Each structure stands twice: as C-alpha cells, then as structure tokens.
Amino acid sequence: MRPCTPPPPPPLLLLLLLHMAGICAALPSPSNVSISSHNLQHTLTFSAGPHTPPDASFTVQVSNTRRKSWRSVVACSSLRVGQTCNLTRAFKDPFSTYRVRVRVATLNQTSKWTESGPFEPISDTVFGPPRVSVSGCGSCMVLRLGVPPELKRSFQLGGANSEVLVHVQRTRDQTEFRLLLPLQGENIISYMEPGAEYCIRVSFMSLLNHNTVQSEAHCAFTSAPQPKLCLSMLMGLLGGFGLLLFLLLLLTCGSLLRTRRRQQLLPRPEKPPSSACPAFPLCTLKQPESAT
C-alpha cells in the first residue's frame, strides 16, 4: 500500500501565496523626515526603516501650496542610506509653503511615502550671524558686515529684513547699549569714548523670522590707549630714587666728618704779643731809656 501524498497546489494558488508573502515583507517606510535650514540653505534628512536593504534607493518629491502637485527632485532621485538631500534649488520661492515626501524602493519592492510637515523658507530658516570686523576711528567705531548675496537678495525681496541689531559693550566697566543699523557693508558707530575698548556683537533683524543667531564678540579700541604707569613700576622708581638720595647723604656726611677731623689734628699757630692797648686809649707805652 503506497503512502498518501497531498497533491501539489495549483499554479494560481502558488502565485497568490507568493504575492501575499511579498505584501507581508514590504519595505518599511522612511522615518524622521525633516528639513533643516540655515541662511536659506535647505537640507532634507531622514532615517531608513528597520531591515532596509543596503542596496535600496530613496526618492524625494516636493510640493507647494500654490501648485499642489508633487514633482521629483532630480538631484535626490537615487539616494542611499545615510545620505541627505539639498533642497535649496527646489524651494525657489522663499515665501511659499512646501512639503516633502520620501520613499524607498528596490528592484521589486516599493515602500509607502513618508511626508514632512509644512516648511516656509523665509520664516523657518535660521539666519546665522554675518561676517563682522570692527576698527577704531578716534571717538567712533567702524563696523563692517559681510552678507552672502543670496541672503541679501532674499532680505530685499521681503522688505522687512533691512536692518541689523548691534550690541555694544565697553570692556572697562561693562556698560552696554543696543542700536539698529542698516544692512550695508559699512556703518559708523559714533559718540564713543576715545582710547576705550568696545566689544560688538551683531544679529539680523527680521519681522518675518525671529530665528536669528548672534555673532561672536569682536573687540577693538576706538583709538590707541594712553600709556599708564603701573603701580609697581612707580614704586620701583620711587624706591630707587630714595636709595640714591640716601647714598648721596652718606657720602656728603662722610666728607664733612673727614674734613673736620683733619682740622682738629693740625697744630694751632701761637698768637704774637700785642704791642698796643687798643682797648685803653689813654694808655701810653714807655719808651726805653737811652744810655747816657
């Protein structure tokens, strides 16, 4: 008696099972889709799903509120795991709102799209500090600013980003003040103390965007500082002068003592007898008698 073996499944059922297995093993969608932006330079980052094959490629599409249609980003059509996407050229209008979506695909599998939140370049970017240099001009400071051309162009389009906020601090006593200056290559800060050191920090000013980063402190003197004698140097000079004066006094006193001692050791001359009595005018001297 032969053993009973089940009949092979029909070809259609086998294809259905393989299809169901492919659906159950579909590629995981990307996660953590986010856009970071600095000075209107936009970068898309995302994370690959668990068990994503290393040979899988990622596709990026963008859409804005005006067109409401998705279009592929050619420069980001075949990204690999760990790569980022530069969206600066894709976001042409800084005042429009964009959305981005990403999916992963292999030769026979494709994941679902993962979409980012809304992003408006002019309001969501972070305006970093301009290039700053300072120099003194007597009782004023010369402030020089360097702004990237594309950033300055966007400021002019917006009409609200034409100024910079300047924070000034005097080093000696930490006195500080703030002022608004036009966004241009060179500005003069007047009414400052001559010969004093000031530190200046600058940040962009915007009514549409408050995500600004202040520059580092740049310090300079308004003019050459006046020379100052240190207390230790002054005390040293006074001490040296006092020592020199003391030595001169010792030498002078020693010379006087030696001179007086010599005078005491010299013999005194005898006084001759007086031949007249000047104190007594009636006094007459007797003439010696002549021998007769």
PyMOL commands that set and color helices and strands:
alter all, ss='L'
color gray80, all
select helices_A, chain A and resi 11-24+74-76+121-124+149-158+231-265
alter helices_A, ss='H'
color red, helices_A
select strands_A, chain A and resi 31-38+41-47+57-64+71-72+85-86+98-105+114-115+131-136+141-146+163-170+176-182+186-189+197-205+218-221
alter strands_A, ss='S'
color yellow, strands_A
deselect
rebuild
show_as cartoon
